[in-house]
């Protein structure tokens, strides 16, 4: 170990740290502060058990006075699929005519369609379409139907805009005696298409789809190592309890009980001039309420007392609360410092007033250094894809068929799961 290089001109209660050890300046010397006991290693976290069934929702409590502010409006759900259009109703029967009409005569022979004209030359500008001609007058009725003429060739489609629809021609009068219907006049050109009708109202929204099942919760990764603890408290830390294994397995082994916090002072004498405590002559002692201190004394002829007054030994002022072994010369004196102990006491030799000094008592000792943060545990929410998947020794994962354990860096083994 390297030599200690304590700072010059320290102030009372200053601290010095070297090689992981700590000292405190008492005003006359640097006093060694004991190291805390090592904390036990935490057991590995078992795989998380299956999630329990969700309990029923409790009854709603009464509304508080005045009522809380209204919560924000939830996000609007998606619009349901538009319902199918209903079937068209059956058309009602035609009512009877108020005046009875005679039977209609046979339709006359349709005239032959004229020869289609030649297609005009192409033009970049389309001319407007002509207006539709009036429908021809219906011919007189005939008793003999002529043969239907051959259909003419269709003309090339024009590129002009569609003209307005022509007026329907006047229907010819029915021949006497209900004769055959005359020849129908040529049909006028088709009128312009009317504007599109207003879109019908949307059908009622379809029912909302059922909610999907909640995904399986991933297993918890192993917990990282706990950092080093500061100065020991009155009682050692209890070992970390192991997590429950998958499926409610056996509970992990409980860690060992930490070492109880304690402080032992070694007391000898330097002739009749001073008590030598942990190598220092008549040092000021720093004690904490609630702690127990042991004084291992080997100073024959120098009874060691704790009292409430300074100076020489005073039998009327001997302090006895929590003290076992006042007046010990060779042996052990134990001082369990009460929580109501005064801020200052004194130790003194019964026979020599120069062998004495003060004992400073406080509620809380100096705060220990913060421990190093443990490494973050590996995520255990998915099973490894292969035996050489990325992993750190000690990682655990599982799925519905196997439990996987990483036995070395990027090296996995697995065991099959089965019911029993």
PERA-V290049 format. One record per backbone hydrogen bond with DSSP energy under -0.5 kcal/mol. NH is the residue of the N-H (numbers start at 1). CO is the residue of the C=O. If there is no record, write none. Layout:
NH|CO ; NH|CO
//
This chain:
6|4 ; 13|25 ; 14|11 ; 16|23 ; 18|21 ; 21|18 ; 22|33 ; 23|16 ; 24|31 ; 25|14 ; 26|24 ; 26|29 ; 31|24 ; 31|29 ; 33|22 ; 34|32 ; 67|64 ; 83|204 ; 108|181 ; 108|182 ; 113|150 ; 126|124 ; 129|161 ; 132|164 ; 135|167 ; 136|186 ; 138|170 ; 139|183 ; 146|144 ; 149|110 ; 166|189 ; 178|175 ; 181|106 ; 182|139 ; 206|81 ; 219|380 ; 239|255 ; 245|250 ; 248|245 ; 249|245 ; 252|242 ; 255|240 ; 258|237 ; 261|234 ; 263|292 ; 265|294 ; 267|265 ; 267|296 ; 268|276 ; 270|274 ; 271|269 ; 273|270 ; 274|270 ; 276|268 ; 277|275 ; 277|280 ; 278|266 ; 278|276 ; 280|277 ; 282|275 ; 282|280 ; 283|280 ; 285|358 ; 287|285 ; 287|360 ; 289|362 ; 290|337 ; 291|288 ; 293|335 ; 294|263 ; 295|333 ; 296|265 ; 296|294 ; 297|295 ; 297|331 ; 298|267 ; 299|329 ; 302|299 ; 304|328 ; 305|303 ; 305|348 ; 307|346 ; 308|317 ; 313|349 ; 317|314 ; 318|315 ; 319|306 ; 320|318 ; 323|320 ; 324|334 ; 327|304 ; 328|304 ; 328|325 ; 331|297 ; 333|295 ; 334|324 ; 335|293 ; 336|322 ; 337|291 ; 337|335 ; 341|338 ; 345|359 ; 346|307 ; 347|357 ; 348|305 ; 349|352 ; 349|355 ; 350|303 ; 355|352 ; 356|354 ; 357|347 ; 359|345 ; 360|285 ; 361|343 ; 362|287 ; 380|219 ; 389|386 ; 394|406 ; 395|392 ; 397|404 ; 399|402 ; 403|415 ; 404|397 ; 405|413 ; 406|395 ; 407|405 ; 407|411 ; 408|411 ; 410|391 ; 411|408 ; 412|387 ; 413|405 ; 415|403 ; 417|401
//
